[in-house]
Amino acid sequence: MSFESLGLMPELLRAVAEEGYTTPSPIQLKAIPPVLARQDIMACAQTGTGKTAGFALPILQMLAPHQNTSPSPARHSIRALILTPTRELAAQVEQSVRTYAKYLSLRTTVVYGGVDINPQIKALREGVEILVATPGRLLDHVQQKTVNLGRVEILVLDEADRMLDMGFMPDIKRIIALLPVERQSLLFSATFSDEIKRLANQLLRSPVSVEVARRNAPADLVTHRMYEIEAPRKRALLTHLIKSREMQQVLVFVRTKRDANRLTRELVRDGVSATAIHSDRSQGERTQALEDFKAGTVNVLVATDIAARGLDIELLPFVINYELPYVAEDYIHRIGRTGRAGSTGEAISLVCADEQRMLDDIERELKRKLERLPLPQFSGGDEPERATHSRSSRHTSGASSSGSSGRRTREPSTSAPHPRPPSAPPPGGFDFSKPYEAKPRATTPEAGHANTAAAHHKRTSRPRAALLGGLAAKKSEA
């Protein structure tokens, strides 16, 4: 079938053709007709199969009657709201919608955090029909009363399993409460757990389920391989793979932001061009890192799972799991960055003993075993052995120098030490170079009586409080 058979308008067909798409993907074939029929849908498909076009094209078709060239913001109300979990995905989705709408007079914009809010306020006040947003920044605009969601006709939750995660649910519920009750809701994702499906059923009205592959299935064109290796040797193996296989573009996943920064620094020291992307970096830094990686300016992008959702990197050949994810479904999203749009890809995992449980969960989710590869010979791969040998060498040398007793002894010095000159005590001060000597006490009875009388006078001359009889004593003395 072709896009023409889906009943799309000529302006959309022209934009799709200019992007080089001639045949719709399976998810587009199954999702576009019910969306055009104004039905709620819950669509599940392998990542990289064109889900964005699956909802963007029919939305543009349905909003086309509202298009106009009027400069008045009142003529450009928000009619479609697309929510995404990450800033990068929001920017990517909005760019796709803008590309497909190039021959229509429909306005689109994107709002997300980490950047100046004022340009977003300006764009919203000028009026838009399609708004792509992350939940947090959208609620910021709601609080500042710079956005009106009262005329939204279509709601899209992209990467719905993450959007409906318990961490997002409070924001999602607040946003849904601001939308009209009569609306069309679309959920698109690569994975749906049973819990997520139950939550989705609370938000949708008689939804049409669209699945073009086994639920939570990875892309068929991705080869899954792994190396079993000790954790301290992972970086040396990673550097060896990148250099020996001449990987010009590889996405490396770690679990934490700190690990991403550290691994990036180590790769650069090893002579590998690398940069990092994670949530602690500013939006400008994240955008620049992604652009440099796509343009080939850097060969390695070290990322947390912030890059595992929805990012479309054209013809990315390699994904390496430097650390396995805690959740098996995240593995599917990670490796989904390669093997997209009909191209092949390779996913390589470096697995240490502590990650065996995660590996079992992943293989259970995939319903297959990852191909085990033998460890190659690589420089720096014997770091743990060298460290052990150096420690044993130090121990051996220490034992030999100690004789039969096993204790280390210091060689006697052949030269006598220089004597330290005596230091004179400060005037009137204490001489710390001598032992403490108490001051001699008075030996004569007269001196002792004088000292006792002085001490008694000192004690009795102190002021006393009234509660202790001070005032009475004072009167008696008077």
Secondary structure, DSSP 4 states (H G I P E B T S, - for coil): --GGGGT--HHHHHHHHHTT--S--HHHHHHHHHHHTT--EEEE--TTS-HHHHHHHHHHHHHGGG------GGG----EEEE-SSHHHHHHHHHHHHHHTTTS---EEEE-SSS-SHHHHHHHHH--SEEEE-HHHHHHHHHTT----TT--EEEEESHHHHTSTTTHHHHHHHHHTS-SS-EEEEEES---HHHHHHHHHHSSSPEEEESSSTTPPPTTEEEEEEE--GGGHHHHHHHHHHHTT-SSEEEE-SSHHHHHHHHHHHHHTT--EEEE-TTS-HHHHHHHHHHHHHTSSSEEEE-GGGSSS---TT--EEEESS--SSHHHHHHHHTTSS-TT--EEEEEEE-GGGHHHHHHHHHHHTSPPEE-PPPP-TTTTHHHHHHHHHHHHHHHHHHHHGGG----PPPPSSPPPPPPPPPPPTTS--TTS---PPPPP-SHHHHHHHHHHHHHHHHTS---GGGTHHHHHHHH-
